[in-house]
Amino acid sequence: MYICIVKVLGKIALTLAIFILRPSAETYAKPETDSLLLQRVLAYSQSVPSNDEEISSNVYLWYYFKTEKRNFTLMAIPSMFYISRGKREYAGETYSTLTIRNKNITKAVRQLNTGTIPRHKDAMETMTRYLMPNVYNVTMFGVQVLSPFNKSNIRLYRYDITQLTDNRIEIVFRPKRYNTQLISGSAIADKLSGSIIRMKFNGEYDLVSFHVDLTMGMDGISSLLPKTCDIDARFHFIGNRIKASYHAVYDNPISLPDTIVNSHDRQLMAEVRPGPLPDYIKNVYQKQDSLENAKDTAIIKKKEDSKWKKILWDSFGDYVVNRTKGNFGANDQGAFRISPILNPLYLSYSGRRGITYKLKLNASYKFSDNSDISLAFNAGYSFKQRQLYFNVPLKYDFNLKRNGFIRLEIGNGNRITNSSIVDQVKNETLDSIDWDKMNLDYFKDLYVKMVCNYDFSDKWSIQPGFVFHKRSAVDKTGFEVAGRPTEYYSLAPSLQLQYRPIGWYGPAITADYERGIRVGKADMDYERYELDVSWKKQFHSLRSLSLRLGNGFYTSKSRNSYFLDYTNFREENIPGGWNDDWTGEFQLLNSNWYNASEYYVRANVTYESPLMVLSRIPYVGRLMEIERIYMNVLFVEHLHPYIEYGYGFTNRFFSMGVFMATRNTQFDGFGCRFGFELFRDW
């Protein structure tokens, strides 16, 4: 009897427990998986209606630099010259107006700029790109650092998702392979909408290790952009150690008049400041104020502010070791930029040219939103060839919307060969002269080129123009002995047509025509056709495939003198860095082959990826930024074919490519190309 009562009571208790603890109807629904939650976060940016209209944002920023260690090399680093001496701590604030369209900054005007850095200069300018991360884009900072919250990059990261509350989840992410293009951290997101509320992450790129803590906006377009952003960064290079902190606040309610530009009014800054300053920044300001208000100004000036010394030091910094840039004009329509005069980072090396030193100057002036003018001076000196190369392009954009421009360019090209003229000289009746001892093959080239371009649509462009060449014999002795001219002139109208079948982001088919005419000293009549097809196909996660196919030929040439000189098949005489045009070039080809054949057929293929070969090697791989594989094929007279195979990579320090060539199926050589990439984005 007792046992029966116990069994009955047990069943009743079990029934009550099941009834009381029974899940609600909502819980009976299938639980959301981590994968579903992650996909919701990745798709959030697509759920926000696009807005092509420009939006404005008032941005307040304070910054702080503390130099823990430094030496003389710090002054050679762009934008670091003014904190390379003097105090160990610097601080400052800025207040700017940003114009944003499609999540990209189209215009930035700094209205207030106060701080303790001499002459209100900037330092570590590269960090400004980290202040507005594009969380949902493929890359977070321009074309750098792959975002963990873009669906194209999920194969590169591991994710752990934890539910914090009914409406909040935490996503912890870390890279599958440690690489400078990847970050690790966590984000808090809204479970229902998938919007990221707050994100913290760590990374290392371009000699800077950083920790970023950002809070996103509330809704709409603002939810795709940060509301606040805090950065703690460390910079280490050749014994220099600098700690930097930043705090940015977006969408501040106070708008300043447009007439206030780059003002140093500290009282006005205090009025627009959205919150109190940290104590360590206040201390920097107080030390600066006490120094300026010191009674014994004579001693201070003698010790720190000697006028001639300051002028000499600042001039040395601005023009010799520091990159110089600035604005001019009533509303800062003009801008200029000058590379350092003495900077080892502007050196490059290739087997043919040896060491080359480069110098660049740029200036521009904006007349309106649809027109501007720009002038550049590009120079490079090859120590192996003992030759200075230069070009000076002047460009007037009369219709930016239609890419309408007029460009005038003056420069000197590669030293060009012309065996036909040399053969004529050797055939003169001067048997007593040993022509072979004379360097008659090479000619200097000075050219003037003018073109006018206009895009009728996204698919068609036309570019008429003309080009003038003055070619002078390097060794004039033989020509003078034979009574032949040492200078040869040519003038040729030209026409270029370009067709883009699917618009700007597809392949481009370009046809060039040039016809020499006899005018004055210009006595070379020739006719040249070229056809070029190029396409750079962008894939996900910074991967791309560059394709180029070209053909050129001469249909007529002057009987007495002519030079074979192509538009799309020539050697780049002022070598650039990794971001210029390593793709589509022949790295080991002897320069004489560019002007030795009445025709050419070329093909160039380059594949680029941030995580390819060296990136898989421990320790070394984490420094690799981008890697490339090259294959270049050429058919000209006597080369059937010439093929180059290559592999290249770039990191925070340098870019390098190694190449092997075959000529008519036989091994033809091995070489490399090297360039400094330090601080290219600073």
Secondary structure as a PSIPRED ss2 file (coil, helix, strand):
# PSIPRED VFORMAT (PSIPRED V4.0)

   1 M C   1.000  0.000  0.000
   2 Y H   0.000  1.000  0.000
   3 I H   0.000  1.000  0.000
   4 C H   0.000  1.000  0.000
   5 I H   0.000  1.000  0.000
   6 V H   0.000  1.000  0.000
   7 K H   0.000  1.000  0.000
   8 V H   0.000  1.000  0.000
   9 L H   0.000  1.000  0.000
  10 G H   0.000  1.000  0.000
  11 K H   0.000  1.000  0.000
  12 I H   0.000  1.000  0.000
  13 A H   0.000  1.000  0.000
  14 L H   0.000  1.000  0.000
  15 T H   0.000  1.000  0.000
  16 L H   0.000  1.000  0.000
  17 A H   0.000  1.000  0.000
  18 I H   0.000  1.000  0.000
  19 F H   0.000  1.000  0.000
  20 I H   0.000  1.000  0.000
  21 L C   1.000  0.000  0.000
  22 R C   1.000  0.000  0.000
  23 P C   1.000  0.000  0.000
  24 S C   1.000  0.000  0.000
  25 A C   1.000  0.000  0.000
  26 E C   1.000  0.000  0.000
  27 T C   1.000  0.000  0.000
  28 Y C   1.000  0.000  0.000
  29 A C   1.000  0.000  0.000
  30 K C   1.000  0.000  0.000
  31 P C   1.000  0.000  0.000
  32 E C   1.000  0.000  0.000
  33 T C   1.000  0.000  0.000
  34 D H   0.000  1.000  0.000
  35 S H   0.000  1.000  0.000
  36 L H   0.000  1.000  0.000
  37 L H   0.000  1.000  0.000
  38 L H   0.000  1.000  0.000
  39 Q H   0.000  1.000  0.000
  40 R H   0.000  1.000  0.000
  41 V H   0.000  1.000  0.000
  42 L H   0.000  1.000  0.000
  43 A C   1.000  0.000  0.000
  44 Y H   0.000  1.000  0.000
  45 S H   0.000  1.000  0.000
  46 Q H   0.000  1.000  0.000
  47 S H   0.000  1.000  0.000
  48 V C   1.000  0.000  0.000
  49 P C   1.000  0.000  0.000
  50 S C   1.000  0.000  0.000
  51 N C   1.000  0.000  0.000
  52 D C   1.000  0.000  0.000
  53 E C   1.000  0.000  0.000
  54 E C   1.000  0.000  0.000
  55 I E   0.000  0.000  1.000
  56 S E   0.000  0.000  1.000
  57 S E   0.000  0.000  1.000
  58 N E   0.000  0.000  1.000
  59 V E   0.000  0.000  1.000
  60 Y E   0.000  0.000  1.000
  61 L E   0.000  0.000  1.000
  62 W E   0.000  0.000  1.000
  63 Y E   0.000  0.000  1.000
  64 Y E   0.000  0.000  1.000
  65 F E   0.000  0.000  1.000
  66 K E   0.000  0.000  1.000
  67 T E   0.000  0.000  1.000
  68 E E   0.000  0.000  1.000
  69 K E   0.000  0.000  1.000
  70 R C   1.000  0.000  0.000
  71 N C   1.000  0.000  0.000
  72 F H   0.000  1.000  0.000
  73 T H   0.000  1.000  0.000
  74 L H   0.000  1.000  0.000
  75 M H   0.000  1.000  0.000
  76 A H   0.000  1.000  0.000
  77 I C   1.000  0.000  0.000
  78 P C   1.000  0.000  0.000
  79 S C   1.000  0.000  0.000
  80 M C   1.000  0.000  0.000
  81 F H   0.000  1.000  0.000
  82 Y H   0.000  1.000  0.000
  83 I H   0.000  1.000  0.000
  84 S C   1.000  0.000  0.000
  85 R C   1.000  0.000  0.000
  86 G C   1.000  0.000  0.000
  87 K C   1.000  0.000  0.000
  88 R C   1.000  0.000  0.000
  89 E E   0.000  0.000  1.000
  90 Y E   0.000  0.000  1.000
  91 A E   0.000  0.000  1.000
  92 G E   0.000  0.000  1.000
  93 E E   0.000  0.000  1.000
  94 T E   0.000  0.000  1.000
  95 Y E   0.000  0.000  1.000
  96 S E   0.000  0.000  1.000
  97 T E   0.000  0.000  1.000
  98 L E   0.000  0.000  1.000
  99 T E   0.000  0.000  1.000
 100 I E   0.000  0.000  1.000
 101 R E   0.000  0.000  1.000
 102 N C   1.000  0.000  0.000
 103 K C   1.000  0.000  0.000
 104 N E   0.000  0.000  1.000
 105 I E   0.000  0.000  1.000
 106 T E   0.000  0.000  1.000
 107 K E   0.000  0.000  1.000
 108 A E   0.000  0.000  1.000
 109 V E   0.000  0.000  1.000
 110 R E   0.000  0.000  1.000
 111 Q E   0.000  0.000  1.000
 112 L E   0.000  0.000  1.000
 113 N E   0.000  0.000  1.000
 114 T E   0.000  0.000  1.000
 115 G E   0.000  0.000  1.000
 116 T C   1.000  0.000  0.000
 117 I C   1.000  0.000  0.000
 118 P H   0.000  1.000  0.000
 119 R H   0.000  1.000  0.000
 120 H H   0.000  1.000  0.000
 121 K C   1.000  0.000  0.000
 122 D C   1.000  0.000  0.000
 123 A C   1.000  0.000  0.000
 124 M C   1.000  0.000  0.000
 125 E H   0.000  1.000  0.000
 126 T H   0.000  1.000  0.000
 127 M H   0.000  1.000  0.000
 128 T H   0.000  1.000  0.000
 129 R H   0.000  1.000  0.000
 130 Y H   0.000  1.000  0.000
 131 L H   0.000  1.000  0.000
 132 M C   1.000  0.000  0.000
 133 P C   1.000  0.000  0.000
 134 N C   1.000  0.000  0.000
 135 V C   1.000  0.000  0.000
 136 Y C   1.000  0.000  0.000
 137 N C   1.000  0.000  0.000
 138 V C   1.000  0.000  0.000
 139 T E   0.000  0.000  1.000
 140 M E   0.000  0.000  1.000
 141 F E   0.000  0.000  1.000
 142 G C   1.000  0.000  0.000
 143 V C   1.000  0.000  0.000
 144 Q E   0.000  0.000  1.000
 145 V E   0.000  0.000  1.000
 146 L E   0.000  0.000  1.000
 147 S C   1.000  0.000  0.000
 148 P C   1.000  0.000  0.000
 149 F C   1.000  0.000  0.000
 150 N C   1.000  0.000  0.000
 151 K H   0.000  1.000  0.000
 152 S H   0.000  1.000  0.000
 153 N H   0.000  1.000  0.000
 154 I H   0.000  1.000  0.000
 155 R H   0.000  1.000  0.000
 156 L H   0.000  1.000  0.000
 157 Y E   0.000  0.000  1.000
 158 R E   0.000  0.000  1.000
 159 Y E   0.000  0.000  1.000
 160 D E   0.000  0.000  1.000
 161 I E   0.000  0.000  1.000
 162 T E   0.000  0.000  1.000
 163 Q E   0.000  0.000  1.000
 164 L C   1.000  0.000  0.000
 165 T C   1.000  0.000  0.000
 166 D C   1.000  0.000  0.000
 167 N C   1.000  0.000  0.000
 168 R E   0.000  0.000  1.000
 169 I E   0.000  0.000  1.000
 170 E E   0.000  0.000  1.000
 171 I E   0.000  0.000  1.000
 172 V E   0.000  0.000  1.000
 173 F E   0.000  0.000  1.000
 174 R E   0.000  0.000  1.000
 175 P E   0.000  0.000  1.000
 176 K C   1.000  0.000  0.000
 177 R C   1.000  0.000  0.000
 178 Y C   1.000  0.000  0.000
 179 N C   1.000  0.000  0.000
 180 T C   1.000  0.000  0.000
 181 Q C   1.000  0.000  0.000
 182 L C   1.000  0.000  0.000
 183 I C   1.000  0.000  0.000
 184 S E   0.000  0.000  1.000
 185 G E   0.000  0.000  1.000
 186 S E   0.000  0.000  1.000
 187 A E   0.000  0.000  1.000
 188 I E   0.000  0.000  1.000
 189 A E   0.000  0.000  1.000
 190 D E   0.000  0.000  1.000
 191 K C   1.000  0.000  0.000
 192 L C   1.000  0.000  0.000
 193 S C   1.000  0.000  0.000
 194 G C   1.000  0.000  0.000
 195 S C   1.000  0.000  0.000
 196 I E   0.000  0.000  1.000
 197 I E   0.000  0.000  1.000
 198 R E   0.000  0.000  1.000
 199 M E   0.000  0.000  1.000
 200 K E   0.000  0.000  1.000
 201 F E   0.000  0.000  1.000
 202 N E   0.000  0.000  1.000
 203 G E   0.000  0.000  1.000
 204 E E   0.000  0.000  1.000
 205 Y E   0.000  0.000  1.000
 206 D C   1.000  0.000  0.000
 207 L C   1.000  0.000  0.000
 208 V E   0.000  0.000  1.000
 209 S E   0.000  0.000  1.000
 210 F E   0.000  0.000  1.000
 211 H E   0.000  0.000  1.000
 212 V E   0.000  0.000  1.000
 213 D E   0.000  0.000  1.000
 214 L E   0.000  0.000  1.000
 215 T E   0.000  0.000  1.000
 216 M E   0.000  0.000  1.000
 217 G C   1.000  0.000  0.000
 218 M C   1.000  0.000  0.000
 219 D C   1.000  0.000  0.000
 220 G H   0.000  1.000  0.000
 221 I H   0.000  1.000  0.000
 222 S H   0.000  1.000  0.000
 223 S H   0.000  1.000  0.000
 224 L H   0.000  1.000  0.000
 225 L C   1.000  0.000  0.000
 226 P E   0.000  0.000  1.000
 227 K E   0.000  0.000  1.000
 228 T E   0.000  0.000  1.000
 229 C E   0.000  0.000  1.000
 230 D E   0.000  0.000  1.000
 231 I E   0.000  0.000  1.000
 232 D E   0.000  0.000  1.000
 233 A E   0.000  0.000  1.000
 234 R E   0.000  0.000  1.000
 235 F E   0.000  0.000  1.000
 236 H E   0.000  0.000  1.000
 237 F E   0.000  0.000  1.000
 238 I C   1.000  0.000  0.000
 239 G C   1.000  0.000  0.000
 240 N E   0.000  0.000  1.000
 241 R E   0.000  0.000  1.000
 242 I E   0.000  0.000  1.000
 243 K E   0.000  0.000  1.000
 244 A E   0.000  0.000  1.000
 245 S E   0.000  0.000  1.000
 246 Y E   0.000  0.000  1.000
 247 H E   0.000  0.000  1.000
 248 A E   0.000  0.000  1.000
 249 V E   0.000  0.000  1.000
 250 Y C   1.000  0.000  0.000
 251 D C   1.000  0.000  0.000
 252 N C   1.000  0.000  0.000
 253 P C   1.000  0.000  0.000
 254 I C   1.000  0.000  0.000
 255 S C   1.000  0.000  0.000
 256 L C   1.000  0.000  0.000
 257 P C   1.000  0.000  0.000
 258 D C   1.000  0.000  0.000
 259 T C   1.000  0.000  0.000
 260 I C   1.000  0.000  0.000
 261 V C   1.000  0.000  0.000
 262 N C   1.000  0.000  0.000
 263 S E   0.000  0.000  1.000
 264 H C   1.000  0.000  0.000
 265 D C   1.000  0.000  0.000
 266 R H   0.000  1.000  0.000
 267 Q H   0.000  1.000  0.000
 268 L H   0.000  1.000  0.000
 269 M H   0.000  1.000  0.000
 270 A H   0.000  1.000  0.000
 271 E H   0.000  1.000  0.000
 272 V H   0.000  1.000  0.000
 273 R C   1.000  0.000  0.000
 274 P C   1.000  0.000  0.000
 275 G C   1.000  0.000  0.000
 276 P C   1.000  0.000  0.000
 277 L C   1.000  0.000  0.000
 278 P C   1.000  0.000  0.000
 279 D H   0.000  1.000  0.000
 280 Y H   0.000  1.000  0.000
 281 I H   0.000  1.000  0.000
 282 K H   0.000  1.000  0.000
 283 N H   0.000  1.000  0.000
 284 V H   0.000  1.000  0.000
 285 Y H   0.000  1.000  0.000
 286 Q H   0.000  1.000  0.000
 287 K H   0.000  1.000  0.000
 288 Q H   0.000  1.000  0.000
 289 D H   0.000  1.000  0.000
 290 S H   0.000  1.000  0.000
 291 L H   0.000  1.000  0.000
 292 E H   0.000  1.000  0.000
 293 N C   1.000  0.000  0.000
 294 A C   1.000  0.000  0.000
 295 K C   1.000  0.000  0.000
 296 D C   1.000  0.000  0.000
 297 T H   0.000  1.000  0.000
 298 A H   0.000  1.000  0.000
 299 I H   0.000  1.000  0.000
 300 I H   0.000  1.000  0.000
 301 K H   0.000  1.000  0.000
 302 K H   0.000  1.000  0.000
 303 K H   0.000  1.000  0.000
 304 E H   0.000  1.000  0.000
 305 D C   1.000  0.000  0.000
 306 S C   1.000  0.000  0.000
 307 K H   0.000  1.000  0.000
 308 W H   0.000  1.000  0.000
 309 K H   0.000  1.000  0.000
 310 K H   0.000  1.000  0.000
 311 I H   0.000  1.000  0.000
 312 L H   0.000  1.000  0.000
 313 W H   0.000  1.000  0.000
 314 D H   0.000  1.000  0.000
 315 S H   0.000  1.000  0.000
 316 F H   0.000  1.000  0.000
 317 G H   0.000  1.000  0.000
 318 D H   0.000  1.000  0.000
 319 Y H   0.000  1.000  0.000
 320 V H   0.000  1.000  0.000
 321 V H   0.000  1.000  0.000
 322 N C   1.000  0.000  0.000
 323 R C   1.000  0.000  0.000
 324 T E   0.000  0.000  1.000
 325 K E   0.000  0.000  1.000
 326 G E   0.000  0.000  1.000
 327 N E   0.000  0.000  1.000
 328 F E   0.000  0.000  1.000
 329 G C   1.000  0.000  0.000
 330 A C   1.000  0.000  0.000
 331 N C   1.000  0.000  0.000
 332 D C   1.000  0.000  0.000
 333 Q C   1.000  0.000  0.000
 334 G E   0.000  0.000  1.000
 335 A E   0.000  0.000  1.000
 336 F E   0.000  0.000  1.000
 337 R E   0.000  0.000  1.000
 338 I E   0.000  0.000  1.000
 339 S C   1.000  0.000  0.000
 340 P C   1.000  0.000  0.000
 341 I C   1.000  0.000  0.000
 342 L C   1.000  0.000  0.000
 343 N C   1.000  0.000  0.000
 344 P H   0.000  1.000  0.000
 345 L H   0.000  1.000  0.000
 346 Y H   0.000  1.000  0.000
 347 L E   0.000  0.000  1.000
 348 S E   0.000  0.000  1.000
 349 Y E   0.000  0.000  1.000
 350 S E   0.000  0.000  1.000
 351 G C   1.000  0.000  0.000
 352 R C   1.000  0.000  0.000
 353 R C   1.000  0.000  0.000
 354 G E   0.000  0.000  1.000
 355 I E   0.000  0.000  1.000
 356 T E   0.000  0.000  1.000
 357 Y E   0.000  0.000  1.000
 358 K E   0.000  0.000  1.000
 359 L E   0.000  0.000  1.000
 360 K E   0.000  0.000  1.000
 361 L E   0.000  0.000  1.000
 362 N E   0.000  0.000  1.000
 363 A E   0.000  0.000  1.000
 364 S E   0.000  0.000  1.000
 365 Y E   0.000  0.000  1.000
 366 K E   0.000  0.000  1.000
 367 F E   0.000  0.000  1.000
 368 S E   0.000  0.000  1.000
 369 D C   1.000  0.000  0.000
 370 N C   1.000  0.000  0.000
 371 S E   0.000  0.000  1.000
 372 D E   0.000  0.000  1.000
 373 I E   0.000  0.000  1.000
 374 S E   0.000  0.000  1.000
 375 L E   0.000  0.000  1.000
 376 A E   0.000  0.000  1.000
 377 F E   0.000  0.000  1.000
 378 N E   0.000  0.000  1.000
 379 A E   0.000  0.000  1.000
 380 G E   0.000  0.000  1.000
 381 Y E   0.000  0.000  1.000
 382 S E   0.000  0.000  1.000
 383 F C   1.000  0.000  0.000
 384 K C   1.000  0.000  0.000
 385 Q C   1.000  0.000  0.000
 386 R C   1.000  0.000  0.000
 387 Q E   0.000  0.000  1.000
 388 L E   0.000  0.000  1.000
 389 Y E   0.000  0.000  1.000
 390 F E   0.000  0.000  1.000
 391 N E   0.000  0.000  1.000
 392 V E   0.000  0.000  1.000
 393 P E   0.000  0.000  1.000
 394 L E   0.000  0.000  1.000
 395 K E   0.000  0.000  1.000
 396 Y E   0.000  0.000  1.000
 397 D E   0.000  0.000  1.000
 398 F E   0.000  0.000  1.000
 399 N E   0.000  0.000  1.000
 400 L H   0.000  1.000  0.000
 401 K H   0.000  1.000  0.000
 402 R H   0.000  1.000  0.000
 403 N C   1.000  0.000  0.000
 404 G E   0.000  0.000  1.000
 405 F E   0.000  0.000  1.000
 406 I E   0.000  0.000  1.000
 407 R E   0.000  0.000  1.000
 408 L E   0.000  0.000  1.000
 409 E E   0.000  0.000  1.000
 410 I E   0.000  0.000  1.000
 411 G E   0.000  0.000  1.000
 412 N E   0.000  0.000  1.000
 413 G C   1.000  0.000  0.000
 414 N C   1.000  0.000  0.000
 415 R C   1.000  0.000  0.000
 416 I E   0.000  0.000  1.000
 417 T E   0.000  0.000  1.000
 418 N C   1.000  0.000  0.000
 419 S H   0.000  1.000  0.000
 420 S H   0.000  1.000  0.000
 421 I H   0.000  1.000  0.000
 422 V H   0.000  1.000  0.000
 423 D H   0.000  1.000  0.000
 424 Q H   0.000  1.000  0.000
 425 V H   0.000  1.000  0.000
 426 K H   0.000  1.000  0.000
 427 N C   1.000  0.000  0.000
 428 E C   1.000  0.000  0.000
 429 T C   1.000  0.000  0.000
 430 L C   1.000  0.000  0.000
 431 D C   1.000  0.000  0.000
 432 S C   1.000  0.000  0.000
 433 I C   1.000  0.000  0.000
 434 D C   1.000  0.000  0.000
 435 W H   0.000  1.000  0.000
 436 D H   0.000  1.000  0.000
 437 K H   0.000  1.000  0.000
 438 M C   1.000  0.000  0.000
 439 N C   1.000  0.000  0.000
 440 L C   1.000  0.000  0.000
 441 D C   1.000  0.000  0.000
 442 Y E   0.000  0.000  1.000
 443 F E   0.000  0.000  1.000
 444 K E   0.000  0.000  1.000
 445 D E   0.000  0.000  1.000
 446 L E   0.000  0.000  1.000
 447 Y E   0.000  0.000  1.000
 448 V E   0.000  0.000  1.000
 449 K E   0.000  0.000  1.000
 450 M E   0.000  0.000  1.000
 451 V E   0.000  0.000  1.000
 452 C E   0.000  0.000  1.000
 453 N E   0.000  0.000  1.000
 454 Y E   0.000  0.000  1.000
 455 D E   0.000  0.000  1.000
 456 F C   1.000  0.000  0.000
 457 S C   1.000  0.000  0.000
 458 D C   1.000  0.000  0.000
 459 K C   1.000  0.000  0.000
 460 W E   0.000  0.000  1.000
 461 S E   0.000  0.000  1.000
 462 I E   0.000  0.000  1.000
 463 Q E   0.000  0.000  1.000
 464 P E   0.000  0.000  1.000
 465 G E   0.000  0.000  1.000
 466 F E   0.000  0.000  1.000
 467 V E   0.000  0.000  1.000
 468 F E   0.000  0.000  1.000
 469 H E   0.000  0.000  1.000
 470 K E   0.000  0.000  1.000
 471 R E   0.000  0.000  1.000
 472 S E   0.000  0.000  1.000
 473 A E   0.000  0.000  1.000
 474 V C   1.000  0.000  0.000
 475 D C   1.000  0.000  0.000
 476 K C   1.000  0.000  0.000
 477 T H   0.000  1.000  0.000
 478 G H   0.000  1.000  0.000
 479 F H   0.000  1.000  0.000
 480 E H   0.000  1.000  0.000
 481 V H   0.000  1.000  0.000
 482 A C   1.000  0.000  0.000
 483 G C   1.000  0.000  0.000
 484 R C   1.000  0.000  0.000
 485 P C   1.000  0.000  0.000
 486 T C   1.000  0.000  0.000
 487 E E   0.000  0.000  1.000
 488 Y E   0.000  0.000  1.000
 489 Y E   0.000  0.000  1.000
 490 S E   0.000  0.000  1.000
 491 L E   0.000  0.000  1.000
 492 A E   0.000  0.000  1.000
 493 P E   0.000  0.000  1.000
 494 S E   0.000  0.000  1.000
 495 L E   0.000  0.000  1.000
 496 Q E   0.000  0.000  1.000
 497 L E   0.000  0.000  1.000
 498 Q E   0.000  0.000  1.000
 499 Y E   0.000  0.000  1.000
 500 R C   1.000  0.000  0.000
 501 P C   1.000  0.000  0.000
 502 I C   1.000  0.000  0.000
 503 G C   1.000  0.000  0.000
 504 W C   1.000  0.000  0.000
 505 Y C   1.000  0.000  0.000
 506 G C   1.000  0.000  0.000
 507 P C   1.000  0.000  0.000
 508 A E   0.000  0.000  1.000
 509 I E   0.000  0.000  1.000
 510 T E   0.000  0.000  1.000
 511 A E   0.000  0.000  1.000
 512 D E   0.000  0.000  1.000
 513 Y E   0.000  0.000  1.000
 514 E E   0.000  0.000  1.000
 515 R E   0.000  0.000  1.000
 516 G C   1.000  0.000  0.000
 517 I E   0.000  0.000  1.000
 518 R C   1.000  0.000  0.000
 519 V E   0.000  0.000  1.000
 520 G C   1.000  0.000  0.000
 521 K C   1.000  0.000  0.000
 522 A E   0.000  0.000  1.000
 523 D C   1.000  0.000  0.000
 524 M C   1.000  0.000  0.000
 525 D C   1.000  0.000  0.000
 526 Y C   1.000  0.000  0.000
 527 E E   0.000  0.000  1.000
 528 R E   0.000  0.000  1.000
 529 Y E   0.000  0.000  1.000
 530 E E   0.000  0.000  1.000
 531 L E   0.000  0.000  1.000
 532 D E   0.000  0.000  1.000
 533 V E   0.000  0.000  1.000
 534 S E   0.000  0.000  1.000
 535 W E   0.000  0.000  1.000
 536 K E   0.000  0.000  1.000
 537 K E   0.000  0.000  1.000
 538 Q E   0.000  0.000  1.000
 539 F C   1.000  0.000  0.000
 540 H C   1.000  0.000  0.000
 541 S C   1.000  0.000  0.000
 542 L C   1.000  0.000  0.000
 543 R C   1.000  0.000  0.000
 544 S E   0.000  0.000  1.000
 545 L E   0.000  0.000  1.000
 546 S E   0.000  0.000  1.000
 547 L E   0.000  0.000  1.000
 548 R E   0.000  0.000  1.000
 549 L E   0.000  0.000  1.000
 550 G E   0.000  0.000  1.000
 551 N E   0.000  0.000  1.000
 552 G E   0.000  0.000  1.000
 553 F E   0.000  0.000  1.000
 554 Y E   0.000  0.000  1.000
 555 T E   0.000  0.000  1.000
 556 S E   0.000  0.000  1.000
 557 K C   1.000  0.000  0.000
 558 S C   1.000  0.000  0.000
 559 R C   1.000  0.000  0.000
 560 N C   1.000  0.000  0.000
 561 S C   1.000  0.000  0.000
 562 Y C   1.000  0.000  0.000
 563 F C   1.000  0.000  0.000
 564 L C   1.000  0.000  0.000
 565 D C   1.000  0.000  0.000
 566 Y C   1.000  0.000  0.000
 567 T C   1.000  0.000  0.000
 568 N C   1.000  0.000  0.000
 569 F C   1.000  0.000  0.000
 570 R C   1.000  0.000  0.000
 571 E C   1.000  0.000  0.000
 572 E C   1.000  0.000  0.000
 573 N C   1.000  0.000  0.000
 574 I C   1.000  0.000  0.000
 575 P C   1.000  0.000  0.000
 576 G C   1.000  0.000  0.000
 577 G C   1.000  0.000  0.000
 578 W C   1.000  0.000  0.000
 579 N C   1.000  0.000  0.000
 580 D C   1.000  0.000  0.000
 581 D C   1.000  0.000  0.000
 582 W C   1.000  0.000  0.000
 583 T C   1.000  0.000  0.000
 584 G C   1.000  0.000  0.000
 585 E C   1.000  0.000  0.000
 586 F C   1.000  0.000  0.000
 587 Q C   1.000  0.000  0.000
 588 L C   1.000  0.000  0.000
 589 L C   1.000  0.000  0.000
 590 N C   1.000  0.000  0.000
 591 S H   0.000  1.000  0.000
 592 N H   0.000  1.000  0.000
 593 W H   0.000  1.000  0.000
 594 Y H   0.000  1.000  0.000
 595 N H   0.000  1.000  0.000
 596 A C   1.000  0.000  0.000
 597 S C   1.000  0.000  0.000
 598 E C   1.000  0.000  0.000
 599 Y E   0.000  0.000  1.000
 600 Y E   0.000  0.000  1.000
 601 V E   0.000  0.000  1.000
 602 R E   0.000  0.000  1.000
 603 A E   0.000  0.000  1.000
 604 N E   0.000  0.000  1.000
 605 V E   0.000  0.000  1.000
 606 T E   0.000  0.000  1.000
 607 Y E   0.000  0.000  1.000
 608 E E   0.000  0.000  1.000
 609 S E   0.000  0.000  1.000
 610 P C   1.000  0.000  0.000
 611 L C   1.000  0.000  0.000
 612 M C   1.000  0.000  0.000
 613 V C   1.000  0.000  0.000
 614 L H   0.000  1.000  0.000
 615 S H   0.000  1.000  0.000
 616 R H   0.000  1.000  0.000
 617 I C   1.000  0.000  0.000
 618 P C   1.000  0.000  0.000
 619 Y C   1.000  0.000  0.000
 620 V C   1.000  0.000  0.000
 621 G H   0.000  1.000  0.000
 622 R H   0.000  1.000  0.000
 623 L H   0.000  1.000  0.000
 624 M E   0.000  0.000  1.000
 625 E E   0.000  0.000  1.000
 626 I E   0.000  0.000  1.000
 627 E E   0.000  0.000  1.000
 628 R E   0.000  0.000  1.000
 629 I E   0.000  0.000  1.000
 630 Y E   0.000  0.000  1.000
 631 M E   0.000  0.000  1.000
 632 N E   0.000  0.000  1.000
 633 V E   0.000  0.000  1.000
 634 L E   0.000  0.000  1.000
 635 F E   0.000  0.000  1.000
 636 V E   0.000  0.000  1.000
 637 E C   1.000  0.000  0.000
 638 H C   1.000  0.000  0.000
 639 L E   0.000  0.000  1.000
 640 H E   0.000  0.000  1.000
 641 P E   0.000  0.000  1.000
 642 Y E   0.000  0.000  1.000
 643 I E   0.000  0.000  1.000
 644 E E   0.000  0.000  1.000
 645 Y E   0.000  0.000  1.000
 646 G E   0.000  0.000  1.000
 647 Y E   0.000  0.000  1.000
 648 G E   0.000  0.000  1.000
 649 F E   0.000  0.000  1.000
 650 T E   0.000  0.000  1.000
 651 N E   0.000  0.000  1.000
 652 R C   1.000  0.000  0.000
 653 F C   1.000  0.000  0.000
 654 F E   0.000  0.000  1.000
 655 S E   0.000  0.000  1.000
 656 M E   0.000  0.000  1.000
 657 G E   0.000  0.000  1.000
 658 V E   0.000  0.000  1.000
 659 F E   0.000  0.000  1.000
 660 M E   0.000  0.000  1.000
 661 A E   0.000  0.000  1.000
 662 T E   0.000  0.000  1.000
 663 R E   0.000  0.000  1.000
 664 N C   1.000  0.000  0.000
 665 T C   1.000  0.000  0.000
 666 Q E   0.000  0.000  1.000
 667 F E   0.000  0.000  1.000
 668 D E   0.000  0.000  1.000
 669 G E   0.000  0.000  1.000
 670 F E   0.000  0.000  1.000
 671 G E   0.000  0.000  1.000
 672 C E   0.000  0.000  1.000
 673 R E   0.000  0.000  1.000
 674 F E   0.000  0.000  1.000
 675 G E   0.000  0.000  1.000
 676 F E   0.000  0.000  1.000
 677 E C   1.000  0.000  0.000
 678 L C   1.000  0.000  0.000
 679 F C   1.000  0.000  0.000
 680 R C   1.000  0.000  0.000
 681 D C   1.000  0.000  0.000
 682 W C   1.000  0.000  0.000
